[in-house]
């Protein structure tokens, strides 16, 4: 039984590390792409970056769920629970930012269409 526990613990640790590396890679790629877009003066940079952040956070949350399997002490449970709450709060803020960006784009689109109609009338 101890052998099985050691094998599953090892697999869980490897899985956690792989998920965290993947999330870090996604964040670095999204940040680099967003910086490139900023340099080239492209629109919707924050929307693009927040989408990458959201994907990375979901992957990190998967790693935290796997970490729940390894919990042996109440202090570890409190730490993991705090991390899950923090991930949830950050995900909420990211989705709020995405919604705000979408509404801002809609308002900007309406203003541009009104300006184009005025130009046609003049």
HELIX and SHEET records of a PDB file:
HELIX    1   1 UNK A    2  UNK A   39  1                                  38    
HELIX    2   2 UNK A   45  UNK A   69  1                                  25    
HELIX    3   3 UNK A   74  UNK A  121  1                                  48    
END                                                                             
